Amino acid sequence: MKYRFMVFQSPLRLRVRDIGRQVCADRNVDIIKGFPSNGHVDMFVSVPPELVISDLMRPIKGRSSHKIQREFS
């Protein structure tokens, strides 16, 4: 069974959303639908054909993790 900690409270949730938007804008990715819930973030995106999904997710997860740790620690 998978356990998720409910870590995305109001200010943290908004910051994660903003960071995801910034990374997608930098890479010319359109966010069709996205929703940060309490334990994770769901995103439905339109990715250009020359961009590999893992090359998009790596900076989203890396930047958000790094910035969140620095800002909310």
Predicted model as a PDB file, atoms N, CA, C, CB and O in Angstrom, pLDDT in the B-factor column:
MODEL        1                                                                  
ATOM      1  N   MET A   1       0.840  -1.176   0.000  1.00 56.00           N  
ATOM      2  CA  MET A   1       0.000   0.000   0.000  1.00 56.00           C  
ATOM      3  C   MET A   1       0.886   1.241   0.000  1.00 56.00           C  
ATOM      4  CB  MET A   1      -0.956  -0.003   1.215  1.00 56.00           C  
ATOM      5  O   MET A   1       1.899   1.296   0.698  1.00 56.00           O  
ATOM      6  N   LYS A   2       0.493   2.226  -0.787  1.00 66.00           N  
ATOM      7  CA  LYS A   2       1.270   3.443  -0.908  1.00 66.00           C  
ATOM      8  C   LYS A   2       0.717   4.515   0.040  1.00 66.00           C  
ATOM      9  CB  LYS A   2       1.263   3.946  -2.367  1.00 66.00           C  
ATOM     10  O   LYS A   2      -0.490   4.746   0.103  1.00 66.00           O  
ATOM     11  N   TYR A   3       1.611   5.146   0.759  1.00 68.00           N  
ATOM     12  CA  TYR A   3       1.212   6.188   1.689  1.00 68.00           C  
ATOM     13  C   TYR A   3       1.698   7.525   1.166  1.00 68.00           C  
ATOM     14  CB  TYR A   3       1.764   5.914   3.105  1.00 68.00           C  
ATOM     15  O   TYR A   3       2.852   7.656   0.758  1.00 68.00           O  
ATOM     16  N   ARG A   4       0.827   8.511   1.177  1.00 65.00           N  
ATOM     17  CA  ARG A   4       1.198   9.854   0.783  1.00 65.00           C  
ATOM     18  C   ARG A   4       0.971  10.782   1.959  1.00 65.00           C  
ATOM     19  CB  ARG A   4       0.399  10.318  -0.456  1.00 65.00           C  
ATOM     20  O   ARG A   4      -0.064  10.727   2.624  1.00 65.00           O  
ATOM     21  N   PHE A   5       1.945  11.629   2.203  1.00 67.00           N  
ATOM     22  CA  PHE A   5       1.821  12.607   3.265  1.00 67.00           C  
ATOM     23  C   PHE A   5       1.128  13.842   2.704  1.00 67.00           C  
ATOM     24  CB  PHE A   5       3.209  12.963   3.865  1.00 67.00           C  
ATOM     25  O   PHE A   5       1.431  14.279   1.593  1.00 67.00           O  
ATOM     26  N   MET A   6       0.218  14.393   3.455  1.00 72.00           N  
ATOM     27  CA  MET A   6      -0.534  15.566   3.028  1.00 72.00           C  
ATOM     28  C   MET A   6       0.288  16.818   3.302  1.00 72.00           C  
ATOM     29  CB  MET A   6      -1.904  15.638   3.747  1.00 72.00           C  
ATOM     30  O   MET A   6       0.088  17.497   4.309  1.00 72.00           O  
ATOM     31  N   VAL A   7       1.216  17.116   2.391  1.00 70.00           N  
ATOM     32  CA  VAL A   7       2.163  18.207   2.627  1.00 70.00           C  
ATOM     33  C   VAL A   7       1.812  19.487   1.893  1.00 70.00           C  
ATOM     34  CB  VAL A   7       3.533  17.777   2.228  1.00 70.00           C  
ATOM     35  O   VAL A   7       2.311  20.551   2.258  1.00 70.00           O  
ATOM     36  N   PHE A   8       0.976  19.421   0.880  1.00 70.00           N  
ATOM     37  CA  PHE A   8       0.682  20.607   0.087  1.00 70.00           C  
ATOM     38  C   PHE A   8      -0.454  21.395   0.717  1.00 70.00           C  
ATOM     39  CB  PHE A   8       0.331  20.222  -1.353  1.00 70.00           C  
ATOM     40  O   PHE A   8      -1.619  21.220   0.362  1.00 70.00           O  
ATOM     41  N   GLN A   9      -0.105  22.257   1.649  1.00 74.00           N  
ATOM     42  CA  GLN A   9      -1.080  23.157   2.239  1.00 74.00           C  
ATOM     43  C   GLN A   9      -1.131  24.417   1.387  1.00 74.00           C  
ATOM     44  CB  GLN A   9      -0.727  23.488   3.724  1.00 74.00           C  
ATOM     45  O   GLN A   9      -0.390  24.516   0.409  1.00 74.00           O  
ATOM     46  N   SER A  10      -1.955  25.351   1.715  1.00 76.00           N  
ATOM     47  CA  SER A  10      -2.295  26.487   0.855  1.00 76.00           C  
ATOM     48  C   SER A  10      -1.106  27.248   0.260  1.00 76.00           C  
ATOM     49  CB  SER A  10      -3.120  27.434   1.627  1.00 76.00           C  
ATOM     50  O   SER A  10      -1.017  27.309  -0.966  1.00 76.00           O  
ATOM     51  N   PRO A  11      -0.180  27.836   1.042  1.00 83.00           N  
ATOM     52  CA  PRO A  11       0.900  28.608   0.394  1.00 83.00           C  
ATOM     53  C   PRO A  11       1.867  27.708  -0.384  1.00 83.00           C  
ATOM     54  CB  PRO A  11       1.680  29.409   1.447  1.00 83.00           C  
ATOM     55  O   PRO A  11       2.375  28.104  -1.433  1.00 83.00           O  
ATOM     56  N   LEU A  12       2.115  26.528   0.117  1.00 85.00           N  
ATOM     57  CA  LEU A  12       3.007  25.586  -0.556  1.00 85.00           C  
ATOM     58  C   LEU A  12       2.389  25.099  -1.862  1.00 85.00           C  
ATOM     59  CB  LEU A  12       3.322  24.393   0.361  1.00 85.00           C  
ATOM     60  O   LEU A  12       3.083  24.975  -2.871  1.00 85.00           O  
ATOM     61  N   ARG A  13       1.112  24.828  -1.844  1.00 84.00           N  
ATOM     62  CA  ARG A  13       0.392  24.370  -3.039  1.00 84.00           C  
ATOM     63  C   ARG A  13       0.464  25.416  -4.146  1.00 84.00           C  
ATOM     64  CB  ARG A  13      -1.080  24.059  -2.699  1.00 84.00           C  
ATOM     65  O   ARG A  13       0.707  25.077  -5.304  1.00 84.00           O  
ATOM     66  N   LEU A  14       0.257  26.672  -3.802  1.00 85.00           N  
ATOM     67  CA  LEU A  14       0.311  27.745  -4.795  1.00 85.00           C  
ATOM     68  C   LEU A  14       1.714  27.925  -5.357  1.00 85.00           C  
ATOM     69  CB  LEU A  14      -0.170  29.051  -4.184  1.00 85.00           C  
ATOM     70  O   LEU A  14       1.876  28.200  -6.546  1.00 85.00           O  
ATOM     71  N   ARG A  15       2.720  27.774  -4.520  1.00 88.00           N  
ATOM     72  CA  ARG A  15       4.115  27.933  -4.976  1.00 88.00           C  
ATOM     73  C   ARG A  15       4.502  26.807  -5.927  1.00 88.00           C  
ATOM     74  CB  ARG A  15       5.085  27.963  -3.771  1.00 88.00           C  
ATOM     75  O   ARG A  15       5.161  27.055  -6.937  1.00 88.00           O  
ATOM     76  N   VAL A  16       4.106  25.581  -5.622  1.00 87.00           N  
ATOM     77  CA  VAL A  16       4.397  24.447  -6.509  1.00 87.00           C  
ATOM     78  C   VAL A  16       3.723  24.659  -7.855  1.00 87.00           C  
ATOM     79  CB  VAL A  16       3.928  23.111  -5.875  1.00 87.00           C  
ATOM     80  O   VAL A  16       4.315  24.378  -8.897  1.00 87.00           O  
ATOM     81  N   ARG A  17       2.502  25.149  -7.842  1.00 87.00           N  
ATOM     82  CA  ARG A  17       1.783  25.426  -9.087  1.00 87.00           C  
ATOM     83  C   ARG A  17       2.519  26.471  -9.921  1.00 87.00           C  
ATOM     84  CB  ARG A  17       0.352  25.901  -8.787  1.00 87.00           C  
ATOM     85  O   ARG A  17       2.659  26.314 -11.134  1.00 87.00           O  
ATOM     86  N   ASP A  18       2.990  27.540  -9.272  1.00 91.00           N  
ATOM     87  CA  ASP A  18       3.699  28.597  -9.987  1.00 91.00           C  
ATOM     88  C   ASP A  18       5.012  28.106 -10.585  1.00 91.00           C  
ATOM     89  CB  ASP A  18       3.966  29.763  -9.057  1.00 91.00           C  
ATOM     90  O   ASP A  18       5.353  28.472 -11.710  1.00 91.00           O  
ATOM     91  N   ILE A  19       5.745  27.288  -9.853  1.00 91.00           N  
ATOM     92  CA  ILE A  19       7.008  26.748 -10.354  1.00 91.00           C  
ATOM     93  C   ILE A  19       6.759  25.847 -11.559  1.00 91.00           C  
ATOM     94  CB  ILE A  19       7.743  25.969  -9.246  1.00 91.00           C  
ATOM     95  O   ILE A  19       7.499  25.908 -12.541  1.00 91.00           O  
ATOM     96  N   GLY A  20       5.732  25.018 -11.492  1.00 91.00           N  
ATOM     97  CA  GLY A  20       5.378  24.163 -12.627  1.00 91.00           C  
ATOM     98  C   GLY A  20       5.018  24.977 -13.853  1.00 91.00           C  
ATOM     99  O   GLY A  20       5.401  24.630 -14.970  1.00 91.00           O  
ATOM    100  N   ARG A  21       4.290  26.051 -13.650  1.00 92.00           N  
ATOM    101  CA  ARG A  21       3.932  26.929 -14.765  1.00 92.00           C  
ATOM    102  C   ARG A  21       5.168  27.573 -15.390  1.00 92.00           C  
ATOM    103  CB  ARG A  21       2.961  28.015 -14.294  1.00 92.00           C  
ATOM    104  O   ARG A  21       5.261  27.679 -16.613  1.00 92.00           O  
ATOM    105  N   GLN A  22       6.116  28.003 -14.556  1.00 94.00           N  
ATOM    106  CA  GLN A  22       7.332  28.625 -15.061  1.00 94.00           C  
ATOM    107  C   GLN A  22       8.142  27.656 -15.910  1.00 94.00           C  
ATOM    108  CB  GLN A  22       8.178  29.140 -13.909  1.00 94.00           C  
ATOM    109  O   GLN A  22       8.604  28.016 -16.993  1.00 94.00           O  
ATOM    110  N   VAL A  23       8.317  26.437 -15.429  1.00 94.00           N  
ATOM    111  CA  VAL A  23       9.096  25.440 -16.162  1.00 94.00           C  
ATOM    112  C   VAL A  23       8.411  25.112 -17.486  1.00 94.00           C  
ATOM    113  CB  VAL A  23       9.279  24.159 -15.315  1.00 94.00           C  
ATOM    114  O   VAL A  23       9.077  25.003 -18.516  1.00 94.00           O  
ATOM    115  N   CYS A  24       7.097  24.955 -17.468  1.00 94.00           N  
ATOM    116  CA  CYS A  24       6.373  24.646 -18.705  1.00 94.00           C  
ATOM    117  C   CYS A  24       6.465  25.804 -19.696  1.00 94.00           C  
ATOM    118  CB  CYS A  24       4.898  24.329 -18.400  1.00 94.00           C  
ATOM    119  O   CYS A  24       6.602  25.580 -20.899  1.00 94.00           O  
ATOM    120  N   ALA A  25       6.392  27.015 -19.209  1.00 95.00           N  
ATOM    121  CA  ALA A  25       6.513  28.170 -20.106  1.00 95.00           C  
ATOM    122  C   ALA A  25       7.909  28.239 -20.725  1.00 95.00           C  
ATOM    123  CB  ALA A  25       6.208  29.474 -19.346  1.00 95.00           C  
ATOM    124  O   ALA A  25       8.047  28.581 -21.900  1.00 95.00           O  
ATOM    125  N   ASP A  26       8.944  27.917 -19.944  1.00 94.00           N  
ATOM    126  CA  ASP A  26      10.318  27.916 -20.457  1.00 94.00           C  
ATOM    127  C   ASP A  26      10.516  26.887 -21.565  1.00 94.00           C  
ATOM    128  CB  ASP A  26      11.298  27.644 -19.326  1.00 94.00           C  
ATOM    129  O   ASP A  26      11.345  27.082 -22.454  1.00 94.00           O  
ATOM    130  N   ARG A  27       9.772  25.813 -21.514  1.00 94.00           N  
ATOM    131  CA  ARG A  27       9.948  24.713 -22.464  1.00 94.00           C  
ATOM    132  C   ARG A  27       8.854  24.668 -23.539  1.00 94.00           C  
ATOM    133  CB  ARG A  27       9.975  23.398 -21.717  1.00 94.00           C  
ATOM    134  O   ARG A  27       8.741  23.678 -24.262  1.00 94.00           O  
ATOM    135  N   ASN A  28       8.048  25.732 -23.648  1.00 94.00           N  
ATOM    136  CA  ASN A  28       6.955  25.819 -24.632  1.00 94.00           C  
ATOM    137  C   ASN A  28       5.962  24.672 -24.502  1.00 94.00           C  
ATOM    138  CB  ASN A  28       7.523  25.835 -26.042  1.00 94.00           C  
ATOM    139  O   ASN A  28       5.534  24.094 -25.501  1.00 94.00           O  
ATOM    140  N   VAL A  29       5.600  24.349 -23.273  1.00 96.00           N  
ATOM    141  CA  VAL A  29       4.635  23.295 -22.985  1.00 96.00           C  
ATOM    142  C   VAL A  29       3.351  23.954 -22.516  1.00 96.00           C  
ATOM    143  CB  VAL A  29       5.180  22.292 -21.915  1.00 96.00           C  
ATOM    144  O   VAL A  29       3.375  24.829 -21.650  1.00 96.00           O  
ATOM    145  N   ASP A  30       2.234  23.535 -23.085  1.00 96.00           N  
ATOM    146  CA  ASP A  30       0.931  24.068 -22.686  1.00 96.00           C  
ATOM    147  C   ASP A  30       0.329  23.177 -21.606  1.00 96.00           C  
ATOM    148  CB  ASP A  30      -0.025  24.173 -23.906  1.00 96.00           C  
ATOM    149  O   ASP A  30       0.230  21.961 -21.775  1.00 96.00           O  
ATOM    150  N   ILE A  31      -0.070  23.787 -20.504  1.00 94.00           N  
ATOM    151  CA  ILE A  31      -0.770  23.058 -19.452  1.00 94.00           C  
ATOM    152  C   ILE A  31      -2.252  23.097 -19.798  1.00 94.00           C  
ATOM    153  CB  ILE A  31      -0.489  23.672 -18.023  1.00 94.00           C  
ATOM    154  O   ILE A  31      -2.875  24.159 -19.784  1.00 94.00           O  
ATOM    155  N   ILE A  32      -2.802  21.947 -20.102  1.00 95.00           N  
ATOM    156  CA  ILE A  32      -4.221  21.866 -20.440  1.00 95.00           C  
ATOM    157  C   ILE A  32      -5.050  21.827 -19.167  1.00 95.00           C  
ATOM    158  CB  ILE A  32      -4.510  20.625 -21.312  1.00 95.00           C  
ATOM    159  O   ILE A  32      -6.055  22.527 -19.041  1.00 95.00           O  
ATOM    160  N   LYS A  33      -4.617  21.006 -18.237  1.00 94.00           N  
ATOM    161  CA  LYS A  33      -5.306  20.918 -16.956  1.00 94.00           C  
ATOM    162  C   LYS A  33      -4.282  20.506 -15.911  1.00 94.00           C  
ATOM    163  CB  LYS A  33      -6.503  19.907 -17.012  1.00 94.00           C  
ATOM    164  O   LYS A  33      -3.450  19.633 -16.157  1.00 94.00           O  
ATOM    165  N   GLY A  34      -4.345  21.124 -14.768  1.00 86.00           N  
ATOM    166  CA  GLY A  34      -3.438  20.774 -13.682  1.00 86.00           C  
ATOM    167  C   GLY A  34      -4.098  21.048 -12.354  1.00 86.00           C  
ATOM    168  O   GLY A  34      -4.812  22.037 -12.192  1.00 86.00           O  
ATOM    169  N   PHE A  35      -3.852  20.157 -11.397  1.00 81.00           N  
ATOM    170  CA  PHE A  35      -4.465  20.313 -10.088  1.00 81.00           C  
ATOM    171  C   PHE A  35      -3.538  19.781  -9.015  1.00 81.00           C  
ATOM    172  CB  PHE A  35      -5.817  19.600 -10.029  1.00 81.00           C  
ATOM    173  O   PHE A  35      -3.303  18.574  -8.948  1.00 81.00           O  
ATOM    174  N   PRO A  36      -3.005  20.657  -8.171  1.00 77.00           N  
ATOM    175  CA  PRO A  36      -2.216  20.170  -7.033  1.00 77.00           C  
ATOM    176  C   PRO A  36      -3.152  19.752  -5.902  1.00 77.00           C  
ATOM    177  CB  PRO A  36      -1.217  21.261  -6.542  1.00 77.00           C  
ATOM    178  O   PRO A  36      -3.911  20.572  -5.384  1.00 77.00           O  
ATOM    179  N   SER A  37      -3.100  18.489  -5.523  1.00 77.00           N  
ATOM    180  CA  SER A  37      -3.903  18.032  -4.390  1.00 77.00           C  
ATOM    181  C   SER A  37      -3.028  18.033  -3.146  1.00 77.00           C  
ATOM    182  CB  SER A  37      -4.501  16.611  -4.652  1.00 77.00           C  
ATOM    183  O   SER A  37      -1.936  18.603  -3.165  1.00 77.00           O  
ATOM    184  N   ASN A  38      -3.476  17.417  -2.082  1.00 75.00           N  
ATOM    185  CA  ASN A  38      -2.732  17.472  -0.817  1.00 75.00           C  
ATOM    186  C   ASN A  38      -1.426  16.689  -0.834  1.00 75.00           C  
ATOM    187  CB  ASN A  38      -3.593  16.958   0.292  1.00 75.00           C  
ATOM    188  O   ASN A  38      -0.494  17.046  -0.114  1.00 75.00           O  
ATOM    189  N   GLY A  39      -1.332  15.634  -1.631  1.00 75.00           N  
ATOM    190  CA  GLY A  39      -0.133  14.809  -1.596  1.00 75.00           C  
ATOM    191  C   GLY A  39       0.636  14.727  -2.890  1.00 75.00           C  
ATOM    192  O   GLY A  39       1.754  14.214  -2.905  1.00 75.00           O  
ATOM    193  N   HIS A  40       0.070  15.219  -3.984  1.00 78.00           N  
ATOM    194  CA  HIS A  40       0.740  15.129  -5.279  1.00 78.00           C  
ATOM    195  C   HIS A  40       0.134  16.144  -6.245  1.00 78.00           C  
ATOM    196  CB  HIS A  40       0.633  13.694  -5.858  1.00 78.00           C  
ATOM    197  O   HIS A  40      -0.815  16.852  -5.906  1.00 78.00           O  
ATOM    198  N   VAL A  41       0.698  16.202  -7.458  1.00 84.00           N  
ATOM    199  CA  VAL A  41       0.216  17.130  -8.469  1.00 84.00           C  
ATOM    200  C   VAL A  41      -0.133  16.331  -9.724  1.00 84.00           C  
ATOM    201  CB  VAL A  41       1.281  18.236  -8.779  1.00 84.00           C  
ATOM    202  O   VAL A  41       0.671  15.535 -10.209  1.00 84.00           O  
ATOM    203  N   ASP A  42      -1.338  16.551 -10.239  1.00 87.00           N  
ATOM    204  CA  ASP A  42      -1.751  15.950 -11.507  1.00 87.00           C  
ATOM    205  C   ASP A  42      -1.680  17.026 -12.581  1.00 87.00           C  
ATOM    206  CB  ASP A  42      -3.195  15.338 -11.413  1.00 87.00           C  
ATOM    207  O   ASP A  42      -2.153  18.145 -12.380  1.00 87.00           O  
ATOM    208  N   MET A  43      -1.081  16.682 -13.732  1.00 90.00           N  
ATOM    209  CA  MET A  43      -0.997  17.633 -14.838  1.00 90.00           C  
ATOM    210  C   MET A  43      -1.291  16.920 -16.149  1.00 90.00           C  
ATOM    211  CB  MET A  43       0.395  18.306 -14.886  1.00 90.00           C  
ATOM    212  O   MET A  43      -0.818  15.809 -16.388  1.00 90.00           O  
ATOM    213  N   PHE A  44      -2.074  17.570 -16.985  1.00 94.00           N  
ATOM    214  CA  PHE A  44      -2.320  17.115 -18.341  1.00 94.00           C  
ATOM    215  C   PHE A  44      -1.734  18.190 -19.239  1.00 94.00           C  
ATOM    216  CB  PHE A  44      -3.865  16.867 -18.626  1.00 94.00           C  
ATOM    217  O   PHE A  44      -2.229  19.317 -19.256  1.00 94.00           O  
ATOM    218  N   VAL A  45      -0.681  17.858 -19.991  1.00 94.00           N  
ATOM    219  CA  VAL A  45       0.063  18.855 -20.752  1.00 94.00           C  
ATOM    220  C   VAL A  45       0.155  18.475 -22.220  1.00 94.00           C  
ATOM    221  CB  VAL A  45       1.456  19.032 -20.173  1.00 94.00           C  
ATOM    222  O   VAL A  45       0.032  17.306 -22.587  1.00 94.00           O  
ATOM    223  N   SER A  46       0.373  19.479 -23.045  1.00 96.00           N  
ATOM    224  CA  SER A  46       0.633  19.278 -24.463  1.00 96.00           C  
ATOM    225  C   SER A  46       2.110  19.562 -24.693  1.00 96.00           C  
ATOM    226  CB  SER A  46      -0.280  20.197 -25.360  1.00 96.00           C  
ATOM    227  O   SER A  46       2.559  20.701 -24.564  1.00 96.00           O  
ATOM    228  N   VAL A  47       2.861  18.521 -25.034  1.00 95.00           N  
ATOM    229  CA  VAL A  47       4.313  18.611 -25.147  1.00 95.00           C  
ATOM    230  C   VAL A  47       4.715  18.628 -26.620  1.00 95.00           C  
ATOM    231  CB  VAL A  47       4.996  17.432 -24.407  1.00 95.00           C  
ATOM    232  O   VAL A  47       4.200  17.827 -27.399  1.00 95.00           O  
ATOM    233  N   PRO A  48       5.628  19.527 -27.025  1.00 94.00           N  
ATOM    234  CA  PRO A  48       6.105  19.507 -28.408  1.00 94.00           C  
ATOM    235  C   PRO A  48       6.778  18.169 -28.734  1.00 94.00           C  
ATOM    236  CB  PRO A  48       7.087  20.670 -28.654  1.00 94.00           C  
ATOM    237  O   PRO A  48       7.340  17.534 -27.843  1.00 94.00           O  
ATOM    238  N   PRO A  49       6.728  17.736 -29.990  1.00 95.00           N  
ATOM    239  CA  PRO A  49       7.265  16.416 -30.346  1.00 95.00           C  
ATOM    240  C   PRO A  49       8.761  16.255 -30.099  1.00 95.00           C  
ATOM    241  CB  PRO A  49       6.985  16.141 -31.782  1.00 95.00           C  
ATOM    242  O   PRO A  49       9.233  15.135 -29.902  1.00 95.00           O  
ATOM    243  N   GLU A  50       9.515  17.352 -30.105  1.00 95.00           N  
ATOM    244  CA  GLU A  50      10.961  17.235 -29.909  1.00 95.00           C  
ATOM    245  C   GLU A  50      11.356  17.127 -28.433  1.00 95.00           C  
ATOM    246  CB  GLU A  50      11.658  18.426 -30.532  1.00 95.00           C  
ATOM    247  O   GLU A  50      12.528  16.918 -28.121  1.00 95.00           O  
ATOM    248  N   LEU A  51      10.399  17.265 -27.537  1.00 94.00           N  
ATOM    249  CA  LEU A  51      10.682  17.219 -26.103  1.00 94.00           C  
ATOM    250  C   LEU A  51      10.243  15.875 -25.529  1.00 94.00           C  
ATOM    251  CB  LEU A  51       9.972  18.382 -25.365  1.00 94.00           C  
ATOM    252  O   LEU A  51       9.100  15.453 -25.706  1.00 94.00           O  
ATOM    253  N   VAL A  52      11.160  15.217 -24.846  1.00 94.00           N  
ATOM    254  CA  VAL A  52      10.864  13.938 -24.202  1.00 94.00           C  
ATOM    255  C   VAL A  52      10.216  14.232 -22.840  1.00 94.00           C  
ATOM    256  CB  VAL A  52      12.169  13.062 -24.039  1.00 94.00           C  
ATOM    257  O   VAL A  52      10.621  15.166 -22.148  1.00 94.00           O  
ATOM    258  N   ILE A  53       9.226  13.444 -22.467  1.00 92.00           N  
ATOM    259  CA  ILE A  53       8.492  13.676 -21.220  1.00 92.00           C  
ATOM    260  C   ILE A  53       9.426  13.700 -20.013  1.00 92.00           C  
ATOM    261  CB  ILE A  53       7.424  12.599 -21.029  1.00 92.00           C  
ATOM    262  O   ILE A  53       9.269  14.534 -19.122  1.00 92.00           O  
ATOM    263  N   SER A  54      10.385  12.799 -19.983  1.00 93.00           N  
ATOM    264  CA  SER A  54      11.302  12.773 -18.832  1.00 93.00           C  
ATOM    265  C   SER A  54      12.151  14.040 -18.772  1.00 93.00           C  
ATOM    266  CB  SER A  54      12.214  11.536 -18.902  1.00 93.00           C  
ATOM    267  O   SER A  54      12.550  14.462 -17.686  1.00 93.00           O  
ATOM    268  N   ASP A  55      12.436  14.662 -19.941  1.00 93.00           N  
ATOM    269  CA  ASP A  55      13.187  15.918 -19.950  1.00 93.00           C  
ATOM    270  C   ASP A  55      12.331  17.092 -19.484  1.00 93.00           C  
ATOM    271  CB  ASP A  55      13.730  16.196 -21.348  1.00 93.00           C  
ATOM    272  O   ASP A  55      12.868  18.155 -19.172  1.00 93.00           O  
ATOM    273  N   LEU A  56      11.033  16.922 -19.431  1.00 93.00           N  
ATOM    274  CA  LEU A  56      10.145  17.925 -18.861  1.00 93.00           C  
ATOM    275  C   LEU A  56       9.961  17.698 -17.364  1.00 93.00           C  
ATOM    276  CB  LEU A  56       8.789  17.903 -19.571  1.00 93.00           C  
ATOM    277  O   LEU A  56      10.004  18.644 -16.577  1.00 93.00           O  
ATOM    278  N   MET A  57       9.759  16.453 -16.978  1.00 92.00           N  
ATOM    279  CA  MET A  57       9.470  16.163 -15.574  1.00 92.00           C  
ATOM    280  C   MET A  57      10.683  16.367 -14.670  1.00 92.00           C  
ATOM    281  CB  MET A  57       8.971  14.743 -15.437  1.00 92.00           C  
ATOM    282  O   MET A  57      10.532  16.766 -13.515  1.00 92.00           O  
ATOM    283  N   ARG A  58      11.858  16.102 -15.173  1.00 94.00           N  
ATOM    284  CA  ARG A  58      13.069  16.265 -14.361  1.00 94.00           C  
ATOM    285  C   ARG A  58      13.214  17.695 -13.842  1.00 94.00           C  
ATOM    286  CB  ARG A  58      14.306  15.883 -15.175  1.00 94.00           C  
ATOM    287  O   ARG A  58      13.399  17.873 -12.638  1.00 94.00           O  
ATOM    288  N   PRO A  59      13.138  18.732 -14.700  1.00 93.00           N  
ATOM    289  CA  PRO A  59      13.258  20.098 -14.152  1.00 93.00           C  
ATOM    290  C   PRO A  59      12.055  20.531 -13.318  1.00 93.00           C  
ATOM    291  CB  PRO A  59      13.450  21.082 -15.279  1.00 93.00           C  
ATOM    292  O   PRO A  59      12.209  21.316 -12.382  1.00 93.00           O  
ATOM    293  N   ILE A  60      10.864  20.034 -13.641  1.00 91.00           N  
ATOM    294  CA  ILE A  60       9.706  20.392 -12.807  1.00 91.00           C  
ATOM    295  C   ILE A  60       9.906  19.866 -11.396  1.00 91.00           C  
ATOM    296  CB  ILE A  60       8.390  19.830 -13.408  1.00 91.00           C  
ATOM    297  O   ILE A  60       9.738  20.605 -10.426  1.00 91.00           O  
ATOM    298  N   LYS A  61      10.263  18.601 -11.279  1.00 90.00           N  
ATOM    299  CA  LYS A  61      10.444  18.013  -9.949  1.00 90.00           C  
ATOM    300  C   LYS A  61      11.680  18.584  -9.254  1.00 90.00           C  
ATOM    301  CB  LYS A  61      10.560  16.485 -10.054  1.00 90.00           C  
ATOM    302  O   LYS A  61      11.656  18.847  -8.051  1.00 90.00           O  
ATOM    303  N   GLY A  62      12.752  18.774 -10.011  1.00 93.00           N  
ATOM    304  CA  GLY A  62      13.992  19.276  -9.417  1.00 93.00           C  
ATOM    305  C   GLY A  62      13.878  20.708  -8.940  1.00 93.00           C  
ATOM    306  O   GLY A  62      14.246  21.023  -7.808  1.00 93.00           O  
ATOM    307  N   ARG A  63      13.370  21.581  -9.801  1.00 92.00           N  
ATOM    308  CA  ARG A  63      13.235  22.992  -9.419  1.00 92.00           C  
ATOM    309  C   ARG A  63      12.253  23.167  -8.272  1.00 92.00           C  
ATOM    310  CB  ARG A  63      12.784  23.829 -10.615  1.00 92.00           C  
ATOM    311  O   ARG A  63      12.517  23.907  -7.324  1.00 92.00           O  
ATOM    312  N   SER A  64      11.118  22.480  -8.364  1.00 88.00           N  
ATOM    313  CA  SER A  64      10.129  22.652  -7.299  1.00 88.00           C  
ATOM    314  C   SER A  64      10.671  22.135  -5.970  1.00 88.00           C  
ATOM    315  CB  SER A  64       8.819  21.926  -7.657  1.00 88.00           C  
ATOM    316  O   SER A  64      10.472  22.767  -4.932  1.00 88.00           O  
ATOM    317  N   SER A  65      11.347  21.003  -5.994  1.00 88.00           N  
ATOM    318  CA  SER A  65      11.906  20.455  -4.761  1.00 88.00           C  
ATOM    319  C   SER A  65      12.947  21.397  -4.164  1.00 88.00           C  
ATOM    320  CB  SER A  65      12.528  19.081  -5.023  1.00 88.00           C  
ATOM    321  O   SER A  65      12.923  21.686  -2.967  1.00 88.00           O  
ATOM    322  N   HIS A  66      13.852  21.869  -5.003  1.00 91.00           N  
ATOM    323  CA  HIS A  66      14.935  22.734  -4.530  1.00 91.00           C  
ATOM    324  C   HIS A  66      14.379  24.054  -3.985  1.00 91.00           C  
ATOM    325  CB  HIS A  66      15.940  23.009  -5.669  1.00 91.00           C  
ATOM    326  O   HIS A  66      14.763  24.489  -2.899  1.00 91.00           O  
ATOM    327  N   LYS A  67      13.483  24.685  -4.734  1.00 91.00           N  
ATOM    328  CA  LYS A  67      12.952  25.975  -4.303  1.00 91.00           C  
ATOM    329  C   LYS A  67      12.064  25.848  -3.070  1.00 91.00           C  
ATOM    330  CB  LYS A  67      12.172  26.617  -5.432  1.00 91.00           C  
ATOM    331  O   LYS A  67      12.109  26.698  -2.180  1.00 91.00           O  
ATOM    332  N   ILE A  68      11.264  24.801  -3.016  1.00 87.00           N  
ATOM    333  CA  ILE A  68      10.385  24.613  -1.864  1.00 87.00           C  
ATOM    334  C   ILE A  68      11.196  24.378  -0.599  1.00 87.00           C  
ATOM    335  CB  ILE A  68       9.430  23.441  -2.104  1.00 87.00           C  
ATOM    336  O   ILE A  68      10.877  24.922   0.459  1.00 87.00           O  
ATOM    337  N   GLN A  69      12.248  23.566  -0.707  1.00 89.00           N  
ATOM    338  CA  GLN A  69      13.083  23.314   0.464  1.00 89.00           C  
ATOM    339  C   GLN A  69      13.750  24.592   0.947  1.00 89.00           C  
ATOM    340  CB  GLN A  69      14.140  22.261   0.149  1.00 89.00           C  
ATOM    341  O   GLN A  69      13.859  24.810   2.153  1.00 89.00           O  
ATOM    342  N   ARG A  70      14.195  25.435   0.034  1.00 92.00           N  
ATOM    343  CA  ARG A  70      14.851  26.676   0.427  1.00 92.00           C  
ATOM    344  C   ARG A  70      13.865  27.691   1.006  1.00 92.00           C  
ATOM    345  CB  ARG A  70      15.571  27.280  -0.762  1.00 92.00           C  
ATOM    346  O   ARG A  70      14.189  28.397   1.961  1.00 92.00           O  
ATOM    347  N   GLU A  71      12.667  27.764   0.430  1.00 89.00           N  
ATOM    348  CA  GLU A  71      11.728  28.780   0.842  1.00 89.00           C  
ATOM    349  C   GLU A  71      10.920  28.417   2.081  1.00 89.00           C  
ATOM    350  CB  GLU A  71      10.810  29.070  -0.271  1.00 89.00           C  
ATOM    351  O   GLU A  71      10.542  29.301   2.851  1.00 89.00           O  
ATOM    352  N   PHE A  72      10.648  27.130   2.286  1.00 82.00           N  
ATOM    353  CA  PHE A  72       9.743  26.726   3.363  1.00 82.00           C  
ATOM    354  C   PHE A  72      10.450  25.958   4.484  1.00 82.00           C  
ATOM    355  CB  PHE A  72       8.629  25.876   2.798  1.00 82.00           C  
ATOM    356  O   PHE A  72       9.787  25.344   5.320  1.00 82.00           O  
ATOM    357  N   SER A  73      11.762  25.985   4.511  1.00 79.00           N  
ATOM    358  CA  SER A  73      12.470  25.284   5.588  1.00 79.00           C  
ATOM    359  C   SER A  73      12.672  26.174   6.794  1.00 79.00           C  
ATOM    360  CB  SER A  73      13.815  24.775   5.097  1.00 79.00           C  
ATOM    361  O   SER A  73      13.251  25.742   7.791  1.00 79.00           O  
TER     362      SER A  73                                                      
ENDMDL                                                                          
END                                                                             
